[in-house]
Amino acid sequence: MTNAPVLALPDFDNVFKVNCDASGIGIGGALIQSLKHWHHYLVHRQFILFTDHEALKYINGQHKLSRRHAKWVAYLQEFTFTLRHQAGSLNRVADALSHHTLLLATMSTKVSGFETFTDMYAVDPSFGRIFQEVTDGHRHDFILHNGYLFHGLQLCILDCSLR
């Protein structure tokens, strides 16, 4: 947030590796979303697809597919890839829980005053009630992680100068 991001092109001499995490979105949505995002790099290249959903290995062998699954299979057939199962706990690149920790570590090292969020949630006009409900265990669409309030993978930013 304090420095301009620097983007680099991928190394086209190496085989691309795509990590896909099925938690939260569901395997079809997560996989298709990942492939659509990187489509321009992957469509003409062979790549390795790491996923925590082992049943994907058998999707091409299914005799009866729902419309949605048939659409996924048709889309997947545009690509040339090797499927590798990787348990969700080992799939750290795509593991949703690691996103929280990574975000917190990045934010706290680059944003001065970021650590004050944990003390301010309780009195914040936007998040005070939600924070209390989460703390009391009455609200499950938000979570507390290391004292920070998240809605899904999104960090709740207080109504203060840091916003």
N, C-alpha and C positions, 0 to 999 in steps of 0.2 A: 504494500500500500504506500510505501514511501519511495520505492524505486520503480522505474519503468521495467516492465517484463521484457525478457530477452527470449526470443524464439529461435530455435535452430531446426533446420531440416533434418528429417530422419536419415540414418545411414542406409542407403539403398544397397550397399554391398552385403548387408546382413539380412537374415530371414526375420521378418516382423513377427512379434509375439503379441497377441491380443489376449488380455485377461478380462473375463466376463463374470460378474457376480450376480447370481439369480435372486439373492435376498432382496425383499422389498418390492421389486417391480415384477418378478416372475421371470422365468427363464426366457420365454419367447420375446417379451418386451425388452429385457435387458440385452439379450444377444443381438436382436435386430437393431436396437438403439446404438450399440457399440459399433456394429458393422456399418450402419448408415453414416455414423460420424466419421469413420475412417475409410469409407468406401473408395474414395479417389486414390488412396494409397494401396488398397488391398485387392481391388477387383482384377487387376492384371498380374498379380504376384501370388506365389504360394506363401502361406503363412501358417503359424501354429496358433491354435485357439485353445486357451486354457479356460476351463469352466468348472464350477463346483456342482454341475448338474450332470451326473453320469448317464442318465437316461437318453441324453442327446445322441449317444453312440448308436442307438437303435432306431432313431427317427426315420431314417431312409428305408428301413426294413418293414415299416408298418404297412399293413394292407389297407386298413381303413383309417383315414385321417379326417379330422374335422376341417371345416373350411379354413379356420384360422391356422391350424397346423399345416395344411396344404400350402397356404400362402407363405408361411415361414420356410417350408422345404423348397418351394420354387425360388424364393429369394436366396436361400443358402446355396443353391446350385449354381448361382452366378460366380461363386468363389471357389478357389482351390485351396483347401486347408487341411491340416492334420488336427484332429481333435484330441486333446489331452485332458484327462480328468485331474483336477487338483482340489483336494478338500478345501472347503471354505476357510478353515482356520489357517491353512498354508498359503492361500491365495491372497497374500497381503496387499498386492497391488490393487485388487478390486474389492477387498473386504471392507464392507460399509463401516464397521466399527473403527477401522484404522483411519478413516476419513476424519472423524472427530478429533482424534489425537493429533493428526498431522495438521489440521486446521488450527487447533489451539496452539501448537508449538510454533507454527509460522506466525500467527497473529501476535502472540505474546512477545516474540522476539523483535518484531518490527514496529509495533504500535505502542508508543509510550502511553501508559495509563490503562492499558487493556485489562490488566489484572483487577482493576476496581469494579469491573462488571459484576463479579460474584457478590460483592457487597451491595450493589445498587439494584439488583433485580427485585428485591422485596418491596422497595418503595417506588419503583418505576410506574408511571401511570398506564403504560401500555402492557407491561408484563407482570406487575405486582400480583394481581389476582391469579394469573396463570401459574406463576412461580409458587404461590402458596398451595394451589390445588395439586401441583406436581409433587411438592414436598409432602403433602398430606396423603398422597397416593390416590387422589380422586381424579386425576387426569392422566391419560395414557398416550395422547397424541403429541405430547412434548416429553422430552427427557432431560435430566440433569446429568452432565458429564463433567467431572472435575469442578463442579460449582457453576458451570456455564449452561445456559438453557438452549436447547436445540428443538427445532420443529423438523423432524426427519433429519436430513443432513444439513439443514440451514441453521446457522448460528443466529440467535435472537439478539439483535443490536439495539441497545437501549436508546431512548430519546435523549441524547446528550451530544456534546460537541464532537465526540468520536464518530457519530453517525454521519 
